[in-house]
């Protein structure tokens, strides 16, 4: 059972939704997070999660789960909904292959943590993502940038083409936002790491290139606007 201290905090650190078919894991996460000041709600399937008002939560922790509507589908559903596009998602799974991690991030997860994990590290990552999201919401005005039918809404945290929301990861979204705010300007990989990753100390140049390559593909014809000018860096050229 959560401690009295956690109950008194009433979710001051944030409201979490835990989605995992493993009831024991749900109870463990519930206990750990509520002892750290979070308010937690747990469900055991993606279907149950989608029946909730997800805008009530600050972050979703989801296991991949072996079922038809699994954690990847839930993550994609969250990213494709205008009301929840900006809702942070962390995948927590025993599946730890490179393909599993890549698929999870491509589906729109903000982070991917393999089981078994350190509860202290998981809580720290959750706090970091929630803190960053709150800071972004507080400092950014209600504004959008357009290039033809490509629109990035900084207030809603969405990017769309012809009104259809793109399923971008957080990193891809932040890179696109940087480029759209400053079209026809160029940024080094170091500049991009500083903008799109909270802790860029371990982020390689290859990781920057890989994220931009994925972003280009998701943008379709607009991906051709993202260019790499030798000696200057990456930018969005009209």
C-alpha positions in Angstrom: 0.0 0.0 0.0 1.2 3.6 -0.7 2.5 5.4 2.3 0.5 8.2 4.1 3.1 10.6 2.9 2.4 9.9 -0.7 -1.4 10.2 -0.2 -0.9 13.6 1.5 1.1 14.9 -1.5 -2.0 14.2 -3.7 0.1 13.7 -6.8 2.1 16.9 -6.4 4.9 15.4 -8.5 2.5 14.5 -11.3 -0.3 12.1 -12.3 0.9 8.8 -13.9 -0.9 6.1 -15.8 0.7 2.7 -15.6 -0.3 0.2 -18.3 1.0 -3.3 -17.8 -0.7 -6.7 -17.9 1.6 -7.8 -15.0 -0.4 -6.9 -11.9 2.6 -7.4 -9.6 4.7 -5.0 -11.7 1.9 -2.5 -11.6 1.7 -2.7 -7.8 5.4 -2.3 -7.5 5.5 0.8 -9.7 2.4 2.2 -8.0 4.1 1.9 -4.6 7.5 3.3 -5.7 6.0 6.3 -7.5 3.4 7.2 -4.8 6.1 7.2 -2.2 7.9 9.8 -4.3 4.9 12.1 -4.5 3.1 10.9 -7.7 -0.6 10.0 -8.0 -0.9 6.7 -9.9 -3.6 4.9 -11.7 -3.0 1.5 -13.2 -4.8 -0.6 -15.9 -3.8 -3.9 -17.4 -4.5 -3.5 -21.1 -4.2 -0.9 -23.8 -8.0 -1.0 -24.4 -8.6 0.0 -20.8 -6.1 2.9 -21.2 -7.9 4.2 -24.3 -11.2 4.2 -22.5 -9.8 6.7 -20.0 -9.5 10.5 -20.4 -5.7 10.5 -21.0 -5.5 14.3 -20.8 -5.8 13.8 -17.0 -2.3 12.4 -16.8 1.2 13.9 -17.0 2.9 10.8 -18.3 2.1 7.2 -19.3 4.3 4.2 -18.4 3.4 1.3 -20.8 4.7 -2.2 -21.2 4.7 -3.6 -24.8 2.4 -6.5 -23.8 1.7 -9.5 -25.9 -1.8 -8.9 -27.2 -3.5 -7.6 -30.3 -3.7 -4.0 -29.0 -0.2 -3.8 -27.5 1.9 -1.1 -26.0 3.2 0.0 -29.5 -0.4 0.5 -30.7 -1.3 2.4 -27.6 1.7 4.7 -28.1 0.8 5.3 -31.7 -2.8 6.0 -30.8 -1.7 8.6 -28.2 0.6 10.3 -30.8 -2.1 10.3 -33.5 -4.7 12.0 -31.3 -4.6 15.8 -31.3 -5.7 16.0 -27.6 -2.9 13.6 -26.4 -0.1 14.1 -28.9 2.0 15.9 -26.4 1.4 13.4 -23.6 4.8 11.9 -22.6 5.1 8.1 -22.9 7.8 5.8 -21.5 7.9 2.2 -22.6 9.1 -0.2 -19.9 9.6 -3.7 -21.2 11.5 -6.9 -20.8 12.1 -6.9 -24.6 15.5 -5.2 -25.0 16.7 -5.9 -28.5 17.8 -3.0 -30.7 14.8 -3.6 -32.9 12.4 -3.4 -29.9 13.9 -0.1 -28.8 13.9 1.4 -32.3 10.3 0.3 -32.8 9.2 1.8 -29.5 10.9 5.1 -30.2 9.6 5.2 -33.8 6.0 4.6 -32.4 6.4 7.9 -30.5 7.8 6.9 -27.1 9.8 9.6 -25.3 12.0 6.9 -23.7 12.5 3.2 -23.6 13.6 1.4 -20.4 14.4 -2.3 -20.3 13.4 -4.6 -17.4 14.9 -5.2 -15.0 15.6 -1.6 -14.2 16.6 0.6 -11.3 13.5 2.2 -9.8 15.6 5.3 -8.9 16.6 5.7 -12.5 13.1 5.2 -13.8 11.7 7.8 -11.3 14.5 10.2 -12.3 13.7 9.9 -16.0 10.0 10.4 -15.4 10.6 13.5 -13.4 13.0 14.8 -16.0 10.5 14.4 -18.9 7.6 15.9 -16.9 9.8 18.8 -15.8 11.0 19.5 -19.4 7.4 19.3 -20.7 6.2 21.8 -18.1 9.0 24.2 -18.8 8.3 24.0 -22.6 4.6 24.7 -22.0 5.3 27.6 -19.7 7.8 29.4 -21.8 6.4 28.9 -25.3 3.6 31.3 -26.6 0.6 30.1 -28.4 2.0 30.1 -31.9 2.4 28.0 -34.9 4.7 27.9 -37.9 3.6 27.0 -41.4 5.3 26.1 -44.6 2.7 25.4 -47.3 0.6 22.6 -45.8 3.2 21.6 -43.1 2.2 23.1 -39.7 3.9 22.9 -36.4 1.9 24.0 -33.4 4.2 24.9 -30.5 1.3 25.2 -28.0 -0.2 21.8 -28.7 3.1 20.1 -29.5 1.9 18.8 -32.8 3.1 18.7 -36.3 0.8 18.0 -39.2 0.5 17.9 -43.0 -2.8 18.7 -44.6 -4.3 18.5 -41.1 -3.1 14.9 -40.5 -0.9 14.7 -37.3 2.5 13.2 -37.9 3.7 10.5 -35.5 7.0 12.1 -34.5 9.1 11.2 -31.5 9.8 14.0 -29.0 13.3 14.3 -30.4 12.1 14.6 -34.0 9.5 17.1 -33.0 12.0 19.3 -31.3 14.4 19.2 -34.3 11.5 20.1 -36.6 10.4 22.9 -34.3 14.0 24.3 -34.3 14.1 24.2 -38.1 10.6 25.6 -38.6 11.2 28.5 -36.2 14.4 29.4 -38.1 13.9 28.5 -41.7 16.9 29.1 -44.0 19.2 29.0 -41.0 21.7 26.2 -40.4 22.6 24.4 -37.2 25.6 22.3 -36.2 25.0 18.8 -34.7 26.1 20.3 -31.4 23.4 23.0 -31.6 20.8 20.3 -32.5 21.8 18.0 -29.6 21.5 20.9 -27.2 18.0 21.7 -28.5 16.5 18.2 -28.8 18.1 16.2 -26.0 18.0 17.1 -22.3 21.3 15.5 -21.6 23.3 15.6 -24.8 26.6 14.5 -23.3 26.3 10.9 -24.6 24.6 11.8 -27.9 26.7 11.0 -30.9 26.7 12.9 -34.3 25.4 9.6 -35.8 22.3 9.8 -33.5 21.6 13.3 -34.7 21.9 12.1 -38.4 19.7 9.1 -37.7 16.9 11.2 -36.1 17.0 13.7 -39.0 16.9 10.9 -41.5 13.8 9.4 -39.9 12.3 12.9 -39.7 12.8 13.4 -43.4 11.0 10.2 -44.2 8.0 11.1 -42.0 7.7 14.5 -43.7 7.3 13.0 -47.2 8.0 15.6 -49.9 8.7 18.2 -47.2 11.7 16.1 -46.1 13.6 17.4 -49.1 13.5 20.8 -47.4 15.8 19.6 -44.7 19.3 19.9 -46.1 22.8 19.5 -44.8 25.0 22.3 -46.1 28.7 21.3 -45.8 30.5 23.5 -43.3 27.2 25.0 -42.0 25.1 22.2 -40.7 21.4 21.2 -41.1 18.6 23.5 -41.8 15.1 23.8 -43.4 15.4 25.6 -46.7 12.3 27.0 -48.4 
